[in-house]
């Protein structure tokens, strides 16, 4: 994906900072993965509304750790079939050979 919409007056400065960084952490919204078909927790029709009380609270963990682990294992299996989308590829293009890029997506 290329085009003038990817370039602006800050692009060169950003690339310089990126090139000099030893570690970068990308904090992304769940929408990044939603574009690959991964259901979000809080979005429209998200899992939060159905499962929060069962798996996403301290009381749920205290009540039934096995259920919480099973749910998140299910989620890991679910995302295995997802394919990268344009947002993932854009982030991949930011990586440099000696750079460790870490991502955290709250899904």
C-alpha positions in Angstrom: 0.0 0.0 0.0 1.6 3.3 -1.1 0.4 6.7 -1.9 0.5 10.3 -0.9 -1.8 9.7 2.1 1.0 7.9 3.8 3.4 10.8 3.6 3.1 14.1 5.4 5.4 16.8 6.8 6.2 14.6 9.8 7.1 11.4 7.9 10.9 12.1 7.6 11.2 13.1 11.3 9.2 10.1 12.3 11.4 7.7 10.3 14.5 9.3 11.8 13.2 8.7 15.4 12.0 5.2 14.4 15.5 4.4 12.9 17.2 5.5 16.1 14.9 3.6 18.5 16.0 0.4 20.1 12.5 -0.7 21.1 9.1 0.4 20.0 5.7 -0.5 21.6 2.6 -0.1 19.4 -0.6 0.3 21.4 -3.4 -0.4 19.1 -7.1 -0.5 19.5 -9.0 -3.7 18.8 -10.1 -2.3 15.5 -6.8 -3.3 14.0 -7.7 -7.0 14.5 -11.4 -6.5 13.8 -10.5 -5.7 10.2 -9.2 -9.3 10.0 -12.5 -10.7 11.3 -11.4 -11.1 15.0 -14.3 -10.2 17.3 -13.6 -7.4 19.7 -14.4 -7.3 23.3 -16.2 -4.0 23.5 -17.3 -3.1 20.0 -20.8 -3.5 18.6 -21.8 -7.1 19.3 -18.5 -7.5 21.2 -17.7 -10.3 23.6 -17.7 -8.0 26.6 -21.5 -7.8 26.7 -21.8 -11.6 26.7 -18.9 -12.8 28.6 -17.5 -10.1 30.9 -19.0 -11.4 34.1 -18.0 -14.9 33.3 -14.4 -14.4 32.2 -13.1 -10.9 32.4 -13.4 -9.9 36.1 -11.5 -10.6 39.2 -14.5 -12.3 40.7 -14.8 -14.5 37.6 -11.2 -15.5 38.1 -11.7 -16.2 41.8 -14.8 -18.2 41.1 -13.6 -20.4 38.3 -10.1 -20.1 36.9 -10.5 -23.0 34.7 -13.4 -21.3 32.8 -11.3 -18.2 32.4 -8.4 -20.2 31.0 -10.7 -22.1 28.7 -12.2 -19.0 27.3 -8.9 -17.4 26.5 -7.7 -20.6 25.0 -10.8 -20.5 22.8 -9.8 -16.9 21.8 -6.3 -18.0 20.9 -7.6 -20.8 18.7 -10.0 -18.3 17.1 -7.4 -15.8 16.1 -5.1 -18.5 14.6 -7.2 -18.5 11.5 -7.2 -14.7 11.1 -5.1 -13.2 8.3 -3.1 -9.9 8.5 -4.8 -6.9 7.1 -3.6 -3.6 5.6 -3.0 -2.2 9.1 -0.8 -5.1 10.1 1.2 -4.7 6.9 1.6 -1.0 7.4 3.1 -1.7 10.9 5.3 -4.4 9.4 6.7 -1.9 7.0 7.8 0.3 9.9 10.1 -2.4 11.2 13.8 -2.3 10.7 16.2 -5.3 10.7 17.6 -4.4 14.2 14.4 -3.2 15.7 12.2 -5.2 18.1 8.6 -4.1 17.5 6.1 -5.1 20.2 2.4 -4.8 19.8 -0.4 -4.9 22.3 -3.9 -5.2 21.0 -6.6 -5.4 23.7 -8.5 -8.2 22.2 
